[in-house]
Amino acid sequence: MKRFLTGLWIFLAIYGGGYAFYKTILDMTVDPIPANTQEAEGFAAAFLRSYLTYDKGGPEPIRLFTELPDPRTANVGDGDKVTQRVVEIWPIKSDVLSGHHMNVRMIAIVERDRASADMEMREKSKRLIYRVDVPVTEGKEGKFQILQYPKFERVERSNSAVLPTSGQGNTEAAERMKPMLESFYKVYFEAEKSEDIANFFKRVQNAPKPQNKLFTFERLDRVDAFGKDKTWFVLVNLRVRDPFTTISYGASYYLEVEEQEGKFYIVSMNE
């Protein structure tokens, strides 16, 4: 084999284009090192926690994560001061864009206070939910860096929804709502009519369109429920299968769920 490749190299060198062709053959035999998405998620979560944290002295520094200019400011409005802390952050999805460039999608829940500059007037604390896409690049020696600013999307919720605090997960409620969630996602992915999905929702107009058998539901991997008084903020991790390629994929959803007379209804759902 070695003698054959040597002869091929000499032949191509004589007739032109030898190096490029030979290099292509070598490149085809080498598997690229896969992007480290698990560590990228941890890096993105640490960056986002700093990015979303404000105190009286201003925003928490992010220079350990990026060389980009810091676009944030602690002053909002006419001299008002904002303090903000992160309640929870969840990575829900990681996509390799090209090579070692990744996008980590996360859910961030923050608690925000606003006060006047002289601290005489203060608003009641607000809890906000964001869906955030954090672009992460893995450089040499496995070092991660943020080369682009994150993209934020506000997630609206009903006034009755109770947002989680750390360690507040209710495993008993999560277990009880699993049969409903399994039935719902089976219908969601495989049904063709919206009416089939509407039965699971408290308000028909909030029901999403069915996926028309684009994927087949396989199983629930994990359900985390947070809240109290029959109102739940639920994070769902599940597996679906492409019916054409038979490849299995992971997917994550977050929902508001209400319990009425022992039966669970979905108030809203975001992917």
BABA-162344 format. One record per residue (C-alpha): residue number from 1; x, y, z. Coordinates in pm, 1 decimal, decimal comma, padded with zeros to 6 digits. Layout:
N
ATOM  num      east     north        up
ATOM  NUM         X         Y         Z
...
//
This chain:
271
ATOM  num      east     north        up
ATOM    1   00000,0   00000,0   00000,0
ATOM    2   00282,7   00237,0   00089,3
ATOM    3   00457,0   00164,0  -00244,1
ATOM    4   00127,5   00230,5  -00427,1
ATOM    5   00075,6   00569,0  -00257,4
ATOM    6   00436,0   00667,4  -00328,1
ATOM    7   00390,3   00583,5  -00694,6
ATOM    8   00059,4   00770,1  -00703,1
ATOM    9   00223,0   01075,7  -00548,0
ATOM   10   00504,4   01077,8  -00807,0
ATOM   11   00256,8   01034,4  -01091,9
ATOM   12   00033,5   01317,9  -00973,2
ATOM   13   00329,3   01543,7  -00901,1
ATOM   14   00440,0   01503,4  -01262,2
ATOM   15   00097,6   01570,7  -01410,4
ATOM   16   00001,5   01849,6  -01170,7
ATOM   17  -00234,5   01886,2  -00877,3
ATOM   18  -00057,8   01610,5  -00686,5
ATOM   19  -00033,0   01773,3  -00346,6
ATOM   20  -00394,6   01881,7  -00329,5
ATOM   21  -00522,3   01539,8  -00433,0
ATOM   22  -00288,8   01349,9  -00199,9
ATOM   23  -00381,0   01578,6   00090,6
ATOM   24  -00749,4   01514,9   00019,2
ATOM   25  -00691,3   01139,6   00045,2
ATOM   26  -00516,3   01183,9   00380,2
ATOM   27  -00786,3   01417,6   00514,4
ATOM   28  -01056,0   01165,1   00429,2
ATOM   29  -00891,5   00906,7   00653,3
ATOM   30  -00873,0   01128,0   00963,7
ATOM   31  -01180,3   01168,8   01183,4
ATOM   32  -01222,8   01526,4   01312,5
ATOM   33  -01217,8   01575,5   01687,7
ATOM   34  -01580,6   01624,8   01795,4
ATOM   35  -01681,0   01951,3   01957,0
ATOM   36  -01703,8   01927,4   02335,2
ATOM   37  -02066,4   02029,5   02378,2
ATOM   38  -02093,1   01920,8   02742,2
ATOM   39  -01812,9   02148,6   02860,6
ATOM   40  -01939,5   02420,7   02626,2
ATOM   41  -02273,4   02413,0   02809,8
ATOM   42  -02097,9   02462,3   03143,6
ATOM   43  -01893,3   02750,2   03003,9
ATOM   44  -02202,7   02912,1   02851,0
ATOM   45  -02392,8   02879,8   03180,3
ATOM   46  -02109,1   03042,4   03376,7
ATOM   47  -02086,0   03325,3   03122,6
ATOM   48  -02461,0   03383,5   03122,5
ATOM   49  -02476,1   03389,7   03502,1
ATOM   50  -02217,0   03669,1   03505,8
ATOM   51  -02378,7   03847,8   03211,8
ATOM   52  -02717,8   03862,1   03385,6
ATOM   53  -02591,8   03960,0   03731,2
ATOM   54  -02609,7   04324,5   03839,9
ATOM   55  -02545,6   04477,2   04179,0
ATOM   56  -02533,8   04834,1   04306,1
ATOM   57  -02183,3   04876,2   04171,5
ATOM   58  -02279,0   04770,8   03819,2
ATOM   59  -02282,4   04451,2   03613,8
ATOM   60  -02061,3   04156,8   03702,5
ATOM   61  -01748,0   04147,5   03481,1
ATOM   62  -01744,9   03915,9   03179,2
ATOM   63  -01383,8   03966,2   03067,2
ATOM   64  -01293,0   03612,2   03174,0
ATOM   65  -01526,8   03480,4   02903,9
ATOM   66  -01488,6   03720,7   02612,9
ATOM   67  -01282,6   04002,4   02465,7
ATOM   68  -01594,1   04173,1   02329,0
ATOM   69  -01676,4   04520,8   02461,4
ATOM   70  -01924,4   04498,0   02748,2
ATOM   71  -02259,1   04637,9   02620,2
ATOM   72  -02436,4   04634,7   02956,5
ATOM   73  -02508,5   04915,9   03198,3
ATOM   74  -02643,3   04920,2   03551,7
ATOM   75  -02829,1   05247,0   03491,0
ATOM   76  -03173,7   05202,7   03341,9
ATOM   77  -03410,9   05491,8   03280,7
ATOM   78  -03378,4   05831,9   03443,9
ATOM   79  -03116,1   05760,9   03704,2
ATOM   80  -03284,0   05440,2   03823,6
ATOM   81  -03068,2   05160,8   03959,1
ATOM   82  -03127,6   04798,0   03868,0
ATOM   83  -03004,5   04500,1   04064,0
ATOM   84  -03053,5   04155,3   03922,0
ATOM   85  -02964,8   03803,5   04028,1
ATOM   86  -02991,0   03469,9   03852,3
ATOM   87  -03238,1   03224,9   04005,5
ATOM   88  -03183,0   02931,3   03769,4
ATOM   89  -03010,7   02851,3   03440,0
ATOM   90  -03075,8   02537,1   03233,3
ATOM   91  -02898,2   02433,1   02913,1
ATOM   92  -03170,6   02277,5   02696,9
ATOM   93  -03005,9   02229,9   02358,6
ATOM   94  -02657,9   02239,8   02201,2
ATOM   95  -02593,8   02258,4   01826,7
ATOM   96  -02257,9   02229,6   01652,1
ATOM   97  -02268,9   02496,7   01381,7
ATOM   98  -01935,7   02424,6   01214,1
ATOM   99  -01613,1   02276,8   01340,7
ATOM  100  -01581,4   02394,4   01699,4
ATOM  101  -01840,7   02672,4   01681,9
ATOM  102  -02146,5   02586,0   01889,7
ATOM  103  -02474,8   02742,2   01990,9
ATOM  104  -02598,7   02663,4   02341,1
ATOM  105  -02966,7   02737,3   02400,7
ATOM  106  -03052,5   02801,9   02763,2
ATOM  107  -03339,1   02901,6   02987,4
ATOM  108  -03255,3   03174,0   03238,2
ATOM  109  -03476,6   03289,8   03523,0
ATOM  110  -03375,2   03617,2   03685,7
ATOM  111  -03506,7   03826,5   03972,3
ATOM  112  -03488,2   04200,8   03915,7
ATOM  113  -03520,5   04499,3   04149,4
ATOM  114  -03548,4   04859,9   04039,7
ATOM  115  -03498,2   05158,0   04269,1
ATOM  116  -03454,5   05531,3   04221,8
ATOM  117  -03103,7   05670,7   04245,7
ATOM  118  -03170,1   05802,6   04597,6
ATOM  119  -03329,1   05464,2   04694,1
ATOM  120  -03652,4   05641,2   04803,7
ATOM  121  -03874,5   05452,6   04558,5
ATOM  122  -03845,9   05081,5   04486,0
ATOM  123  -04047,7   04850,3   04262,1
ATOM  124  -04152,6   04507,4   04376,0
ATOM  125  -03910,5   04236,0   04263,5
ATOM  126  -03991,5   04079,6   03927,8
ATOM  127  -03904,4   03734,3   03802,4
ATOM  128  -03842,3   03708,0   03430,7
ATOM  129  -03779,8   03413,2   03199,2
ATOM  130  -03550,7   03434,2   02898,2
ATOM  131  -03463,4   03190,6   02625,4
ATOM  132  -03101,1   03264,6   02537,1
ATOM  133  -02878,2   03150,2   02252,0
ATOM  134  -02513,4   03167,0   02358,4
ATOM  135  -02254,6   03121,9   02078,8
ATOM  136  -01946,8   02938,0   02207,6
ATOM  137  -01620,5   02871,1   02025,0
ATOM  138  -01369,9   02607,5   02135,4
ATOM  139  -01015,9   02715,2   02056,0
ATOM  140  -00677,2   02556,3   02097,1
ATOM  141  -00617,2   02331,0   02397,5
ATOM  142  -00991,4   02315,7   02463,6
ATOM  143  -01020,2   02680,1   02569,8
ATOM  144  -01368,0   02827,7   02520,3
ATOM  145  -01453,1   03185,1   02429,2
ATOM  146  -01756,3   03399,3   02349,2
ATOM  147  -01700,7   03569,8   02013,1
ATOM  148  -02056,5   03697,3   01959,2
ATOM  149  -02313,1   03849,4   02191,1
ATOM  150  -02592,7   03622,0   02319,3
ATOM  151  -02943,2   03654,9   02176,1
ATOM  152  -03231,3   03695,1   02422,0
ATOM  153  -03599,6   03617,4   02380,2
ATOM  154  -03843,6   03700,9   02657,7
ATOM  155  -04074,2   03414,0   02750,3
ATOM  156  -04418,3   03536,1   02846,7
ATOM  157  -04610,7   03358,3   03119,2
ATOM  158  -04947,0   03383,1   03288,3
ATOM  159  -04972,7   03585,5   03608,6
ATOM  160  -05052,7   03270,5   03807,7
ATOM  161  -04734,4   03084,5   03715,3
ATOM  162  -04494,6   03020,0   04001,7
ATOM  163  -04131,4   03032,8   03896,0
ATOM  164  -03880,1   02798,0   04055,2
ATOM  165  -03614,1   02872,0   04309,0
ATOM  166  -03313,2   02648,5   04353,6
ATOM  167  -03397,4   02310,4   04504,7
ATOM  168  -03773,5   02362,3   04481,1
ATOM  169  -03845,7   02076,7   04238,1
ATOM  170  -04151,2   01868,3   04326,6
ATOM  171  -04080,8   01506,7   04232,0
ATOM  172  -04425,0   01386,5   04343,4
ATOM  173  -04603,8   01627,8   04109,2
ATOM  174  -04363,8   01543,2   03825,5
ATOM  175  -04442,0   01172,3   03859,7
ATOM  176  -04817,1   01231,9   03864,0
ATOM  177  -04815,0   01441,7   03547,4
ATOM  178  -04592,7   01203,6   03346,4
ATOM  179  -04884,4   00997,2   03202,7
ATOM  180  -05045,9   01316,2   03072,1
ATOM  181  -04717,8   01437,2   02922,8
ATOM  182  -04650,8   01103,1   02754,2
ATOM  183  -04997,7   01104,0   02599,2
ATOM  184  -04967,0   01466,9   02493,9
ATOM  185  -04629,7   01435,9   02322,2
ATOM  186  -04733,1   01119,8   02141,7
ATOM  187  -05029,7   01310,3   01998,5
ATOM  188  -04827,4   01628,7   01942,8
ATOM  189  -04570,4   01456,9   01721,6
ATOM  190  -04797,4   01210,8   01543,5
ATOM  191  -05139,5   01376,4   01512,0
ATOM  192  -05256,1   01554,1   01198,6
ATOM  193  -05545,8   01754,6   01346,7
ATOM  194  -05519,6   02043,4   01591,9
ATOM  195  -05833,8   01927,0   01773,1
ATOM  196  -05646,4   01623,7   01905,2
ATOM  197  -05393,8   01850,0   02078,6
ATOM  198  -05643,8   02105,9   02207,5
ATOM  199  -05786,2   01856,9   02458,1
ATOM  200  -05465,4   01880,6   02662,0
ATOM  201  -05474,8   02260,6   02691,8
ATOM  202  -05662,0   02480,3   02934,6
ATOM  203  -05731,3   02726,9   02653,7
ATOM  204  -05780,0   02593,8   02302,6
ATOM  205  -05617,3   02899,1   02142,3
ATOM  206  -05286,5   02819,5   02317,2
ATOM  207  -05254,8   02475,3   02159,6
ATOM  208  -04967,7   02444,3   01907,2
ATOM  209  -04998,8   02292,5   01563,4
ATOM  210  -04933,5   01916,5   01540,9
ATOM  211  -04606,2   01796,8   01390,6
ATOM  212  -04778,3   01574,9   01131,1
ATOM  213  -04559,9   01269,5   01196,2
ATOM  214  -04238,5   01462,0   01134,3
ATOM  215  -04100,1   01270,3   01433,2
ATOM  216  -04216,4   00976,1   01640,5
ATOM  217  -04229,1   01015,4   02017,0
ATOM  218  -04010,1   00760,8   02197,8
ATOM  219  -03998,9   00840,0   02568,3
ATOM  220  -03968,1   01096,8   02843,5
ATOM  221  -03614,1   01119,8   02976,3
ATOM  222  -03674,7   01365,5   03258,5
ATOM  223  -03952,5   01582,2   03399,3
ATOM  224  -03884,4   01859,9   03653,0
ATOM  225  -04182,1   02040,0   03808,8
ATOM  226  -04155,1   02359,7   04012,7
ATOM  227  -04424,1   02554,4   04191,9
ATOM  228  -04712,4   02513,2   04433,2
ATOM  229  -05089,4   02556,5   04469,7
ATOM  230  -05167,8   02345,9   04160,9
ATOM  231  -04965,1   02567,1   03924,9
ATOM  232  -04641,1   02428,6   03784,8
ATOM  233  -04348,5   02539,4   03572,5
ATOM  234  -04233,2   02217,9   03402,6
ATOM  235  -03912,7   02131,9   03215,5
ATOM  236  -03941,6   01824,5   02991,9
ATOM  237  -03654,1   01635,2   02829,2
ATOM  238  -03761,8   01368,2   02582,7
ATOM  239  -03650,7   01153,4   02288,9
ATOM  240  -03801,1   01145,9   01940,2
ATOM  241  -03710,6   00941,8   01633,2
ATOM  242  -03694,2   01043,6   01268,4
ATOM  243  -03915,2   00784,4   01093,3
ATOM  244  -03714,4   00808,2   00770,5
ATOM  245  -03356,9   00790,8   00900,8
ATOM  246  -03450,4   00610,4   01227,7
ATOM  247  -03209,0   00846,7   01408,1
ATOM  248  -03306,7   00934,0   01766,0
ATOM  249  -03289,5   01294,6   01886,8
ATOM  250  -03316,8   01469,1   02221,9
ATOM  251  -03555,0   01762,7   02265,0
ATOM  252  -03646,0   01994,4   02552,2
ATOM  253  -03963,4   02187,6   02627,8
ATOM  254  -04085,7   02406,0   02911,2
ATOM  255  -04449,2   02437,1   03000,1
ATOM  256  -04692,4   02594,7   03240,7
ATOM  257  -04922,9   02328,1   03379,8
ATOM  258  -05227,4   02362,7   03604,7
ATOM  259  -05399,5   02090,9   03804,4
ATOM  260  -05778,1   02092,1   03834,3
ATOM  261  -05965,1   01819,8   04023,0
ATOM  262  -05673,7   01581,1   03988,5
ATOM  263  -05632,0   01638,0   03614,4
ATOM  264  -05344,4   01828,7   03453,3
ATOM  265  -05390,3   02088,9   03179,4
ATOM  266  -05120,5   02270,4   02981,9
ATOM  267  -05148,0   02649,3   02997,7
ATOM  268  -04862,2   02725,2   02757,3
ATOM  269  -04565,7   02552,2   02594,9
ATOM  270  -04237,8   02682,4   02456,4
ATOM  271  -03966,4   02486,8   02277,8
//
